[in-house]
């Protein structure tokens, strides 16, 4: 599918927990030709120390990323505000 055929909408939220930053992303795509939709969410947990990125972990499920840093309740707040 040619890039010009894809309509892309992105949104992101960040949560902070000590030396960790959780970035939750959502991408929605639609083919302008076929109308087919793709909607996906994922998260990254970044560990930062002394201003340097030490590690990045990828999560297919944003809830798991928030739970990994002890912020599971933040996901509940975001889902109720949508």
Secondary structure, 3 states (H helix, E strand, C coil): CCHHHEEEEEEEEEEEECCEEEEEEEEEEEECCCCCEEEEEEEEEEEEECCEEEEEEEECCHHHHHHHCCCHHHHHHHHHHC
